[in-house]
Amino acid sequence: MSIAVEHIATDQPPDDSKARDLDYGWQSGNRVQLLENGEAYFPAVFEAMRDAQREILLETFILFEDKVGHELQGILIEAAQRGVKVVVSLDGFGCGELSPAFLRALAEAGVIVQMFDPASKTLGIRTNWFRRLHRKIVVVDASVAFIGGINFSADHLGDFGPEAKQDYAVQIIGPAVADLHHFALAQSGRQVRTRRGWRRRQQRPSPWADEHDDGLVRLIYRDNIQHRDDIEEAYIHALSQARQRVVIANAYFFPGYRLLREIRNAARRGVQVQLIMQGQPDVLLAKLAARMLYDYLLKDGVVIHEYCQRPLHGKVALVDDEWSTVGSSNLDPLSLALNLEANVLIRDRAFNQQLYQSLEALARDHCQTMPAKRKPRLWLWRLTVGFLVFHVMRHFPALASWLPAHKPRLKPIESPAHDV
């Protein structure tokens, strides 16, 4: 038997052309729960999936054939067999090593499995590096949603060992789930209908809600068509409004010049700004790139912590005592200029405080703080490299357009007919 594959979609789904320019506004009355690491995330997601009655929508960058991946596979198969509609969208790079047998078992059970921009290896090397589906979203029965940075892999569990990742996600119950549900349907190429609780916004709402209320949630996303800068702009706007504190924990930190400048400017006007970076990276280049920016930030009062217990994979931030964001987007060129990403903005004091306490404990107990005045070693080399780095950052969006401009696509993996 073989797995049949055919083209069904381009970078955006053909079923709903209006999905190309969807804007989602602030939704009030939501309950948002912080889920730290796989120990909190996987039980919550798996319980929701086991209780599903109608539909499971899942997008992920990575799914491995380990204990987490096999448990997810079993839950999805069981759900599909009891009549739940299950749609799984996987990235062709992050999930490129999944075996045909693993995918076939899902397809034969009735799970709709789609691979985003798959590509065969060239000389044993995967070449589909850019414009990845990097989102991590789960929506169950259009009533509960999960979004964050956690993939479906055992390296998000503490018992994985020293390489286990530190990461965050949220569970959302309330009106904002309708937006996440609509978005997940549209991006998967499924039939999208206007539902009560969701409406299309012609104007982009401010990243900062006007309502003085808790439980406010807004979905923002990045694509390569009409929403190229939405996540970056949300960060910039929030930083420009900061008055008391800013905490950013981000795994891959190499933002554009405008965002970097807003971080520095916040510290200059007296805001307590803390950055939590990788001290024990899973990608060494990420640490080296981030460190090129330290001097620029430290001299203006930004406090930089490096998390050294295990690899940091989080993509979270908070401003003052209300505003927070959790999602899939790193603050690096891949996430801000190339990949397909999704975050939620949250205005909720209790959630903000919960996230703040978690990050403060992380910085206090498991990080080393960079000295405000570093030794001026190799200053000429640092000055030269720093100059080059800043100009690359400033012009990266234009440079990124030179990268392979293929049209990513979703391909369904179908249950094959049995050989006669």
Backbone hydrogen bonds, N-H to C=O, Kabsch-Sander energy under -0.5 kcal/mol:
donor,donor_aa,acceptor,acceptor_aa,energy
4,A,2,S,-0.7
4,A,414,E,-0.5
6,E,412,P,-0.6
8,I,410,L,-1.6
9,A,410,L,-0.9
10,T,12,Q,-0.8
19,A,16,D,-1.9
20,R,17,S,-1.6
21,D,18,K,-1.4
22,L,19,A,-0.9
25,G,23,D,-0.5
27,Q,217,V,-2.7
29,G,214,D,-0.7
30,N,215,G,-2.0
31,R,173,I,-3.0
32,V,30,N,-0.5
33,Q,171,Q,-2.5
35,L,169,A,-3.2
36,E,34,L,-0.5
37,N,35,L,-0.6
37,N,167,D,-2.0
38,G,156,H,-2.7
40,A,36,E,-0.7
40,A,37,N,-1.1
41,Y,37,N,-2.3
42,F,38,G,-1.7
44,A,40,A,-1.2
45,V,41,Y,-2.6
46,F,42,F,-2.9
47,E,43,P,-2.1
48,A,44,A,-1.9
49,M,45,V,-2.3
50,R,46,F,-2.4
51,D,47,E,-1.6
52,A,49,M,-1.1
56,I,85,K,-2.7
57,L,139,V,-2.7
58,L,87,V,-2.5
59,E,137,I,-3.0
60,T,89,S,-1.9
64,F,152,F,-1.9
66,D,64,F,-1.5
70,H,66,D,-2.9
71,E,67,K,-1.5
72,L,68,V,-2.6
73,Q,69,G,-2.5
74,G,70,H,-2.2
75,I,71,E,-2.1
76,L,72,L,-2.6
77,I,73,Q,-2.5
78,E,74,G,-2.3
79,A,75,I,-2.3
80,A,76,L,-2.6
81,Q,77,I,-2.3
82,R,78,E,-1.1
82,R,79,A,-0.6
83,G,80,A,-1.5
84,V,79,A,-2.4
85,K,54,R,-2.8
86,V,84,V,-0.6
87,V,56,I,-2.7
88,V,112,I,-3.3
89,S,58,L,-3.1
90,L,88,V,-0.5
90,L,114,Q,-3.1
91,D,60,T,-1.1
92,G,116,F,-2.9
95,C,91,D,-2.2
96,G,93,F,-1.1
98,L,95,C,-1.6
103,L,99,S,-1.9
104,R,100,P,-2.8
105,A,101,A,-2.0
106,L,102,F,-1.2
107,A,103,L,-2.4
108,E,104,R,-2.9
109,A,105,A,-1.0
110,G,107,A,-1.3
111,V,106,L,-2.2
112,I,86,V,-2.9
113,V,111,V,-0.9
113,V,413,I,-0.7
114,Q,88,V,-3.1
115,M,411,K,-3.0
116,F,90,L,-3.9
116,F,114,Q,-0.5
117,D,115,M,-0.6
117,D,409,R,-4.3
122,T,125,I,-3.0
123,L,121,K,-0.6
125,I,122,T,-1.4
129,W,127,T,-1.8
134,H,132,R,-1.2
134,H,340,L,-1.8
137,I,59,E,-1.6
138,V,146,F,-2.3
139,V,57,L,-2.4
140,V,144,V,-2.7
141,D,55,E,-2.7
141,D,139,V,-0.5
143,S,140,V,-2.4
144,V,140,V,-1.4
145,A,172,I,-2.3
146,F,138,V,-2.9
147,I,170,V,-1.8
148,G,136,K,-1.3
149,G,168,Y,-2.4
151,N,149,G,-0.5
152,F,62,I,-1.9
153,S,151,N,-1.3
156,H,153,S,-1.4
157,L,154,A,-1.9
160,F,157,L,-1.9
161,G,158,G,-1.5
164,A,161,G,-2.2
165,K,155,D,-3.5
166,Q,311,P,-2.3
167,D,165,K,-0.6
169,A,35,L,-2.1
170,V,147,I,-2.3
171,Q,33,Q,-2.3
172,I,145,A,-3.1
173,I,31,R,-2.1
177,V,174,G,-1.9
178,A,175,P,-1.4
179,D,175,P,-0.6
180,L,176,A,-1.9
181,H,177,V,-2.9
182,H,178,A,-2.5
183,F,179,D,-2.7
184,A,180,L,-2.6
185,L,181,H,-2.4
186,A,182,H,-2.6
187,Q,183,F,-2.7
188,S,184,A,-1.4
189,G,185,L,-0.5
189,G,186,A,-1.0
190,R,185,L,-1.9
198,W,195,R,-2.1
201,R,23,D,-0.9
202,Q,200,R,-0.5
209,A,207,P,-0.6
213,D,211,E,-1.1
216,L,347,R,-2.0
217,V,27,Q,-2.4
218,R,345,L,-2.3
220,I,343,N,-2.5
222,R,341,E,-2.1
223,D,227,H,-0.9
233,E,229,D,-3.0
234,A,230,D,-1.9
235,Y,231,I,-2.0
236,I,232,E,-2.5
237,H,233,E,-2.7
238,A,234,A,-2.3
239,L,235,Y,-2.7
240,S,236,I,-2.0
241,Q,237,H,-1.0
241,Q,238,A,-0.7
242,A,238,A,-0.6
242,A,239,L,-0.8
246,V,272,Q,-2.8
247,V,318,L,-2.2
248,I,274,Q,-2.3
249,A,316,V,-2.4
250,N,248,I,-0.6
250,N,276,I,-1.8
251,A,314,G,-1.9
253,F,251,A,-0.6
254,F,252,Y,-0.8
254,F,331,L,-3.8
260,L,256,G,-2.3
261,R,257,Y,-2.6
262,E,258,R,-1.8
263,I,259,L,-1.9
264,R,260,L,-2.1
265,N,261,R,-2.9
266,A,262,E,-2.1
267,A,263,I,-1.6
268,R,264,R,-2.1
269,R,265,N,-1.6
270,G,267,A,-1.6
271,V,266,A,-2.2
272,Q,244,Q,-2.5
273,V,271,V,-0.9
274,Q,246,V,-2.8
274,Q,272,Q,-0.5
275,L,303,V,-2.8
276,I,248,I,-3.0
277,M,275,L,-0.6
277,M,305,H,-3.1
279,G,307,Y,-2.3
280,Q,307,Y,-1.1
286,A,283,V,-1.2
287,K,283,V,-1.0
288,L,284,L,-2.1
289,A,285,L,-2.6
290,A,286,A,-2.2
291,R,287,K,-2.2
292,M,288,L,-0.9
292,M,289,A,-0.8
293,L,290,A,-1.9
294,Y,291,R,-0.8
297,L,293,L,-1.5
298,L,294,Y,-3.4
299,K,295,D,-1.7
300,D,297,L,-1.2
301,G,298,L,-1.9
302,V,297,L,-1.8
303,V,273,V,-2.9
304,I,302,V,-0.5
305,H,275,L,-3.4
305,H,303,V,-0.5
306,E,368,Q,-2.8
307,Y,277,M,-3.1
307,Y,305,H,-0.5
308,C,306,E,-0.6
308,C,366,H,-2.1
309,Q,366,H,-0.6
313,H,166,Q,-3.2
314,G,166,Q,-0.7
316,V,249,A,-2.3
317,A,325,T,-1.8
318,L,247,V,-2.3
319,V,323,W,-2.5
320,D,245,R,-3.2
322,E,319,V,-1.0
323,W,319,V,-1.1
324,S,346,I,-2.3
325,T,317,A,-2.4
326,V,344,V,-1.8
327,G,315,K,-1.1
328,S,342,A,-2.1
330,N,328,S,-0.5
331,L,252,Y,-0.8
332,D,330,N,-0.5
336,L,332,D,-2.7
337,A,333,P,-1.7
338,L,334,L,-1.5
339,N,334,L,-3.6
340,L,132,R,-3.3
341,E,222,R,-1.5
341,E,339,N,-0.6
343,N,220,I,-2.4
344,V,326,V,-2.6
345,L,218,R,-3.1
346,I,324,S,-3.1
347,R,216,L,-2.7
348,D,322,E,-1.9
348,D,346,I,-0.6
352,N,348,D,-2.7
353,Q,349,R,-2.4
354,Q,350,A,-2.1
355,L,351,F,-2.7
356,Y,352,N,-2.5
357,Q,353,Q,-2.6
358,S,354,Q,-1.9
359,L,355,L,-2.5
360,E,356,Y,-2.8
361,A,357,Q,-2.1
362,L,358,S,-1.8
363,A,359,L,-2.6
364,R,360,E,-2.6
365,D,361,A,-2.5
366,H,362,L,-2.0
367,C,363,A,-0.7
368,Q,306,E,-2.2
370,M,304,I,-2.9
374,R,372,A,-0.6
377,R,375,K,-2.4
379,W,376,P,-0.7
382,R,378,L,-2.5
383,L,379,W,-2.5
384,T,380,L,-2.3
385,V,381,W,-2.7
386,G,382,R,-2.8
387,F,383,L,-2.0
388,L,384,T,-1.9
389,V,385,V,-2.9
390,F,386,G,-2.5
391,H,387,F,-1.7
392,V,388,L,-2.2
393,M,389,V,-2.6
394,R,390,F,-2.3
395,H,391,H,-1.6
396,F,392,V,-0.6
396,F,393,M,-0.9
398,A,395,H,-0.5
399,L,395,H,-2.1
400,A,396,F,-3.2
401,S,397,P,-0.8
401,S,398,A,-0.6
402,W,399,L,-1.9
403,L,400,A,-1.6
410,L,9,A,-0.5
411,K,115,M,-2.1
413,I,113,V,-3.1
414,E,4,A,-1.8
414,E,412,P,-0.7
